[in-house]
Amino acid sequence: MSVDFLETSVAPHFGIEGEFARAEPFGSGHINSTYLAHYRDGNGGARYVYQRINDAVFTDVPAMMQNIARVTDHVRRKVELGDPDDAHRRVLTLVPPIVRTDAGYDALRAEDGSWWRAYRFIDGARTYDTLDDPERAYRAAKTFGCFIEMLADLGGERLHETIPAFHDTPKRYADLVAAVERDPLGRAAGVRDEIAFCERNAALANALEDLRAGGASRECVTHNDTKVNNVMMDDLTGEGLCVIDLDTVMPGLALYDFGDMVRTATMPVAEDERDLSLVEVDAAMYAAVARGFVEGAGALLGPQEREHLVTAGRVITFECGMRFLADHLLGDTYFRIHRPGQNLDRARTQFALVDSLTRREEELHTSP
């Protein structure tokens, strides 16, 4: 999708004040295509984020946008009670198109059938793809914890499941088994060790769902994709400001969100690191993430859930590794890759982290 199409066929339909100056690709997301647009106006200019929504992944865009609108409205009302002047930096602000879809949601169906949305850009903040500072990890985790705590009293109907069974780890295991059996590109023979790892750890796939079934973990509104780069951090103070990438906000377990934070914040290498000897959980980072998330989530996180924090990290890391491996087998159709074999490298890194978390579970369990 070209920037020219964004300028001529998308941006005019959002009615943003000022003159469209330029736009460029922005961010490091795997799913949607994101652009940062610059506008000229009488106040020195303004910036907005445009996203082309991947409707092959999010098949019901209006339902997803309804979730996002409800969640951002709810959080904004709470933030404004304490800090009305800075509310626009602490929650995403959707910019609706001039003419909404028939369903009335805040997204545009462009002339070529693609779906687009726009957000106000949050100035003076940034995201980090990796974290090497426990204090920053603590702040990011606390921001995620506070986010789901603020949504604990969200009224109305249950949110839509934008990706059904997203964190259904037993299903993810079954999906991997099916991908191995299909093996459309003949790649299974080259990943026998990774397949064997999944088979040895098959019981881990049921751990969180067993907690839910036994009443030890209850459903709430969760982010479901708590990568560290989904928190905007203030440039000056380092404070966690705003949770972004709300496409998967839907019913889930608080342990899903904590587990994904462990996966992305406690490993001091990129998720596609090829040197697996470098993949080792950082105990200081884990302690910071645990402390921040527990403080942020507060009473939303029950005592039995707190007892299974390390388990959550193992399960969600295992789940993500299986997803990367299955996508590799099926031809890299879900996660965007930038080089051949990248999804396989991602899978191997996740599995190495699962091993590290398992070896050090007793040590890590002493964290909050």
Secondary structure by P-SEA (a helix, b strand, c coil): ccaaaaaccccccccccccccccccccccccbbbbbbbbbccccbbbbbbbbccccccccaaaaaaaaaaaaaaaaaaaaacccccccccbbbbbbccccccccccccccccbbbbbbbccccccccccccccaaaaaaaaaaaaaaaaaaccccccccccccccccaaaaaaaaaaaaaaacccccccccaaaaaaaaaaccccaaaaaaaaaccccccccccccccccbbbbcccccccccccccccccccaaaaaaaaaacccccccccccccccccccaaaaaaaaaaaaaaacccccaaaaacaaaaaaaaaaaaaaaaaaaaaaccccccccccaaaaaaaaaaaaaaaaaaaacccccccc
